[in-house]
């Protein structure tokens, strides 16, 4: 490895500025948080069983429909798990945060100034047609995704200037825009596409033709819009790699589509599929009480995790005039009675979210300290004054469902913003009444919105619920045709470029972007840049907390709630490793246990016979 590093240094050192000593490091992996858990000679991840048997079929579910097998473009709705057909340069394990290890790439080389990254490809890496994965494939993938892929890629790779070959197995990406420690990591996530396959295809069109990939699975069959089956590639080139040992154990992965979650749950209880993560507190508390559960044929389990829980919230579309005053947004937020909902709807299962980076050290607490103030002071006068003087807190009600204190505060805020009540209707400075449509895709969420609407009605606000199918919902989101929606913004322990897509001005009007709120705030943009350019962990934490405060005090969303466990239900036919990863369920390391599977079949037959 030392000799290899010297060779890479000799080839690449020309990119260092004249007179500046440059340290270049080659490694089997990379981490944004410090040392890697797994050394260069590791044989498998700690949460897998390297002797796990292969075989059998696992059945999953998905909601709605699909009309394309290309997951990389804005057009169409991609089939669930189609990403398993394609491999990336690096792979992230579920028991580390912000770490990656070589997959298609056998090594990663990064200079100390993070102005470029180079990847050395594995000579054994192959497409499913047997042809080798080449440097040309990697460059084609990057250029195609950035120019023809989903708009997300243009934002995500905005500071990746280009890619070029170093030799027949090494590709180098160069960066712009100043220090960004995350960029090598971001490029490591690049899905590699076969140039010889996609060059003859209109990449931007929807298609149901099974694509050529290099992953552990390929598409076996498609029933358009209804189901898709993936089969394990028996001669998969990467099966023996340390990152893959003990994983991808099912011969077939079948995914059936259901019109909504109510139908999907009933299908699960009839054992039409094997595994689900439950997102409804009521269903989790009451919806699985069946003879199969009582007899141990079906399992319910809360699996704890250490993931940052991010922000799930009611999101305001601030592109609309009625939501542009933060006082109006704050007033509406006073009407969401979480304490009542948690007791009466959620069986006390949830914790209220009060940070965009909840359940992590990145969440702002108390008043800003010196490190945060270094980022916030230059923005004084351009961000809410309360950022400097008050700790942000979400409203806490008396749990009655009609807390007069909070509603009184809401009326004060609305009056300050120039809104008045006329004939029982809240009317704005322009004379128009305030009407809000909540756009939903899950009927289950209607019971959460309805009491919120009753509170808003007491303020003179007219509210309605519009629940649509998944295709229409996605189309309206892509084109920002909504008043309020439920948005979920997942976070990692090392946030970076994705924050531009969440909150950055450049993504506010890009179709298909994730800036649902339509935030166009130069102060937010500046803090995102500071976060991305943070030179070390301490600076990253400070910049992220500063961003958190500014987002919170602008009231772009009404924060909802989070859970620190995965609510998992599955039929008792699986074997599992003894260790569960800290950041996931580890389902790709499960397998079909023949003894359990046979016992399940006998048990189900007995139930039907009884």
N, C-alpha and C positions, 0 to 999 in steps of 0.2 A: 504493500500500500504506500510506503514511503517513496519508492521509485515511481509509482504511478502518479503520486502527487507532484513530484518534481517535473515529470513530463507535462502534466497539465499546466503547471506553473510556467514552464518555458513557452508553451503555446499561447497562453492566455494573458500573461502579465502585461502585454502591450496595452491593455485597457486601463491600466492604472495611470493616473496623472503623473507627468514628469516630476521627478524629485520626491515622490511620495512612496514610502515603503509599503508594500501591499502584502498582506497575509492571505494566502489562498488555502482553503480547507476542503478536502474531499472526504466524504463520509458515506456510510451505508444508509444514513437517515438524517433527519433534521428536526429540531424542536425550537419553538418560539418561547418556551418557558424555562429553558436550561438544559440539563443533562438528559440524554435519552434513557429510557428504562431498559431497552434491549441493546446489548452490545453487538459488535460486528459478526460474532459467531453464534448468535442466538438461533435456535432451531424451530421455535414456534412461539406464539403468544401464550401467555400464562392462563388465559381463560378458555383455551380449547383443549380437547383431548386428541393428541396426535394419532391415537389408535381408533378414532371414531369410525364406525362402519359407514360405507356408502350404500345408498339404495333407497327405494320407496318413493312415495309421492307425498308432498305437502300441498294442501289446498288453502289458498288465501282468498280474500275478497277485496273488491274495490267498489267505489260508488260512481254512479253515472254511466259514462261510456268512454270510448276512445275511438279515434279515427286516423291515427298515425303511429308509425313505429320509428319515427325520428324525434327524439326527445330534445333536440338541440335548437329548434326554431320556434318562433312565435306562433306560426300557423298550426292549427289543429290541437287536439288533446292527445297527448302521448299515452301509450299503454303503460300500465303500472309495471315497475321493475324492469323496464326495457334497458335501463342502464347496466344491468348485470351482463349484457352482451359485450360491453365495451370495457377496456381496461384503461387505467390512468398511469402516468409516469411513476407516481408514488401512492402509497396506501396508508390511511390513518387507522390505528387500532382503536378499539373501544375502551381500553383501560388506561389511556393517556390523553391528556388534553394538548392539542396543537402540536402533535408529533406526526412525522411521516417516515415511512421506510420504503426502500426501493421495490418497485413492482416491475413495470416495463424497464425502468431504469435500474441498473445495478448500483449506481452511485450518483451522488449530487456534489457539485463543487461550487463553493461560494467564496467570494473575496470579502475581506473585512469591511469594505465600504458598501457592500450589497448593491453594486451597480450592475451586476450581471449574475447569471447562474448558468451552469452547464450540467447536462445530464449525460451519463454514459449508458447506452442501451445494452440490454442483455442480448448476447448473440443467439440465445435459444428462443427469444420472443417471436411468436408466430401468429398469423391470422388463421382463422378457421379453415381457409383454403390451403394452408401449408406454406404460404409465402412469408418471408421474414418481415418483421416490423422494422422500418428503416427511419433514418434521420429525416428523409424526405416526407415520410408519413407524419412525423411530429410537426414539421414546419407547415405542411399542408393543413393539419388540424388547427393549429393556432391561427393561421391566416383566414381559414374558412369560418371558424367560429366568430372571429372578431369582425368579419365583414358581412357574413351571411347568416350568422347564428342569432339566437334570441338577443334582444337588446341588452339583457343582463351582461352578456360577455363583453360588450363594448365598454361598459362601466368597470367591470371587474378587471379587465386587462388594459385599462386606459393608460397605465404607466409602463406597460410592456411595449417597448419601441419596436422590437422585431426579433426574429430568430434566424440563425444561420448555422450551417454545418461547420464543425471544427475538423472532423475526420469522418470516416465511414460509420462510426458508432457513437459520435459525440455531437450534441447539439447545444448551442449557446443562445440564451435569451438576454438581451440588453434592456436596461431600464432607464426611464427618465423621471423627472419631477422631484428630485431630492431623495434623501434617505427614506427607505421603506423596507423595514426588516421582514415584512410579510411577503414581499413579492416572490422570492424564491419558493416559498411555501405555496403560494397561489398557483404558480406555474406547475408545481408538482402535482396539482389536482387536475391538470389538463387531460381530458379524455382524448385518446389517440384514435384517429379515424384512418381507414385504409384509403390511401390516395388512389390506388388503381381501381377501387370500386366506386368511390363517390365522384371521381372526375367525369364520369359519363352520365351523371344523374343531376337533375335540377335539385340542388340541396334544399332549397327553400319551399318546395312543394310537399304536401302531405303524401304519405305512402303507407300501404299495408304490406309491401314487399319485405320479407324478413331481411334485415341488414346483415352484412358481413362484419363480424367483430373478432375480438381476440380474447374474450372473457371466459369464465368457467361455464357459462350457459349460452345456448343459442336458441332461437325461436323454433319450436317444433310444430306448432299449429296455431291458427288464428281463426276465431269466429268473430267477425267484425263487430266491434262494439259490445260484445257479450262475454267473451273469454279469450284468454291467451295461455298457452302452455310453453314453458321453457324446458329444455332437456339439458342435462349435464353433459359437457363435452368430454367423452371418455379419454381422448388423447390430449387433453388440455395441457398446453406447454408449461404452464406455471404451477401445476398441482403440487410439486415438491418444494416450491419456494417457502422459506420460513414464514412469510406473511400469509401463506395460504394453507399450510398444513393444518388439518383438523377442521377446516371450514368447507362450506359448499358441499354438504354431505347428501343432499337429496337428489335422486336421479331425475325426478320431474318436479317442477313447480307450476301448479295450476292456479290461475287467478280468474275467478268468476265475478261478474259485475252485477250490482243490485241497484235498483232505482233510488233507494234511500236507506238510511241507517236502520230504520224500523224493520224493513224487510230483511236487511242483512243480519240483524240480531236473531230474528226468527229462524233464518236459514242456519245460523251458527248453532242454535239450540237443537235443530234437527240434524246436526252434524253434516251439513252440506260443505263445510270447510272446517279447518282445524284450529285456527289461531286468530285472536283479535286483541288489540289494545283498546280498552274501553275509555271513551271520553265523556260519558254521561254519569254524573254522580248518582242520579236517581236510579238509572239502570244498574249501576254497580251495586247499589244497596239492595235493590228489590227485583231486578230483572233476570237473575240467573238461578233463582230458587227452583230447581227442577229435580226430578228423581235421579237424573244422571249426575248432578252435582252431589247429591246426598250419598250416592253410592261410590263416589270417587272416580267415576268415568270421565267427568269434566272437572277441571281444576280452575279455581280462582286464586290469584296470587298478586299481592302488592310487592313489586320489586323496587327497592330503594335505588336511587341514583344520585350522583354528585354533579349533574349537569347544571350550568346556569339556566335558569328558567325563562329568561328574556322577558318579553312583553306581549301579553295577549290583551286586547283592548277593543272597545268600540272606537273606531277611527273616524274622525271628521274629514270630509272632503273640503279642505280649505280653499280649493279652487272656486268654490261657490261663495258669493258675496255674503250670504247669511252666516257663514262660519269664519269670516276673516278677523273678527274681533275676538281676541283671547278671553275677554271677560264673558262673552256669550258662551264660549266653549267651557269655561270654568263653571259657569252657572248651570249648564246642562249636566255637567259631571256631578253636581250636588244632588241631582235627582236619582242617581244610581245607589240604591240602598243595599250594599253588599252584606251587611250584618243580617238583614232580614232574609236575603236570598240564601246565604250560607246555611242559615238555620232551617228554613222552610223548603228550599229546593235542593240543596247540596248535601244535606245530612252532615253538616259541619266538617266536610272533607277538605275544604280549600283554605288557602292563605291569601289575603289581599296583596296584590302586586303594587309596589310603590317605587319601582325603579325599572328603567329599560334594561337593566343588567342584573335583575333580581337573582338571589341565591348565589352571589359571587362577590369577591372582594372589589369588583369594579363598580358596585352600586354606591351612589353618593349617600353619605350619612352626615348628620350634624351640619355645621357651617363649613364652608370651604377653608381648607388650611393653606399654608404658604405655597405648596406645590401646585394646588389647583388655581390659586389666585394669580399665579404667574401666567396662566392661560386666560383667566377671566378678566383681569384688570384692563388689558388693552381693548376689551369689548364693552367696557362700562359705557352706558348710554345707548347701547345697541342691543342689550339683553334686558330682561325684566330685572328691576332693582331688587326684588325679593331674593334673587339669587345670592346676593351678598349679605342679606340680613336675617333670613329665615330659613329654617330647615323645611324642605318640602314634605308635606304629608297629605295623604288622601283623606277625604271626608270620612269620619267615623260616626255612624248613626246610632240611635237608641234601639234599633232593631224593630221598630214598630211598623216599618213600611211607609211611614208618613211623618218623618222627623221635621217638626215645624221649624226648628233652629236652622237646619240645612236649607229648607225651602225659603226661609226668610233671607238667608245669605244669598241664595240664588236670585231672589227678587232685587236685592240691593245691587248685585253685579249687573243685572239686566238694565236696571234704571240708569246706572252709571254709563252704560253703553248706548243709552237713548231709546230703549225699548219700553213700551207702555202697554197696559192691558185695556183693551177697548171691547166692550160687549163680551167679555170672557175670553177674548183672543189676544195673544201677545203680538203686538204690532211693532215693526221696526221703524227706524228713522225715515225710511222710504215709503212707509204706509202699508207695506206688505206683511201679512201674518207669517209667523214662523211655523213652517210645516216640515216635518222630518220623516223621510222614508228609510227604514232599516232594511237593507238588502241582505237576505240570508240564503244559504244553500242547504242548511240542515234544519228540518222542521223541529227537531229537539230544542233548538235554541229559541224558539218562539216563547217558551215558558219563562225564559230569562228576560226577554225583551218586554213582555207584556206588563209586568209590574213597573218596569222602568217607564213605560209609556204612561201608566197611571200617575206616576209622580210628575212627569212632564206636563200632563194635562192640568194638574193643579197650578202650574205656572202659566197656563194659557197656551201651551205649545201643543199643536196637533201632531200626532205621530201615527204612522202606519207601519205594518210589516209586509214585506214583499219577499216570499220564498219562491225561488226559481230552481230549475234543474241545473246540474253542474256545468253543462256547456254554455247556457245563457249566463250563468253567474260568472264564469271565467271571462266570457266576452265583455261583460259589463265592467269587470275589474280591469281588464286589459285597456279599456278605453275610458276608464274613470267616470263611468255613468252611474253614480250613486250619491246618496247623501251621507249615509253612515253604513259601515260594514264592520264585521268582526275581523280584525287582523291579528296575525300572530307573527312576531319577529323574534326568531330564535337567535341566541347568542352563544359564543364560545368564550373560553377564558382568555382568548387573545384576539379581540376584534380588530378589524382592519378595513380593507377595501370595500367589503359588503356594506359598510355604513353609508357609503356614497349612494348605493342603490336604495337603502332604506330611507334616508333623510336628506340626501344631497340635492341641490338645485338642478344639477344636470340631469337627474332622472325624473324630475317632477312631471314632465310632460311627455316622457318617452313611453309609447304604448307598450304595455306588458311589463312595466317596471314595478318595483316593490315599494316605491314611495307613494303609498296609497293616500297619505294625508296631503300630498301636493306641497310639501314644505319647500319654500324658496327663501331661505334665510341666510344672508352672508355670514352671520356669526356662527350658525350651525356649520356651514361649509368650512369656516376657518378652524373650528374645533375638530371636525373630521380630519382635515389635513394634518392638524397637530397630532392627532391620535395615530394616523398612518405613519407619520414621520418620527414618532417617538424613538429616541436612540436606545432606550433600555426599558426594563420592566417597570421601574418606578415611574418613569415619565409616561408610559402607556397607561398605568393605573390612574395617574393624576389627570391626564387629558380625557380619559374615558369618563371619570367622575364629573369633570367639568361639563362635558357634553351631556351627560345624564341630567344634570341640574337645569341646563338651558332648555332641553327638550321638555322636561317635566313642567317647568314654570311657564312654558308657552301653551300648555294644555292642548296639544295636538290630538290627544286621545283621552278617553275615559278608561283608566286602567281597570282590568278585571281581576283575575285571580290565578293562582298556580298551584301545582301539586308536586311534591318532591318524591313521588313514586310513579312507576308505570303500573297501571291497573291491567293485568294480563289475564285473559281467559283462554284456555286451550284444552283440547281433548287429550286424555292421558295415554298417549302412544309414543311419547318422545323420550329419548335419553338426553342427558345434559351433562356438561362438564361440572365438576364440583365448585368451580369459581365462576361467579357472574361478574362481567366487567363493570367498572364503576360508572361508566358513561353510556350504558346501553343494556339491552336485554341479552345480546349475544346470540340471537336466533340463528345466525348463519353458522354457528358451531353446534347446534342441536342435530340429532339424527333420529331415525325411526328405530325404536327398540322393539325387536320382534316379539319378545315375551309380553311386553305391555300392549303391543298392538293386538296380539291374539286375545289377551284378556279383555281388552276393550270390545273386540268384536263379539266375544261370548256375552259380555255384560249387556251390550246393546240388543243382542238377540233375545236375552232373557227379559229385558224391559218390554220389548215389542210383544213377546209371547205372553207376558203377564197382563 
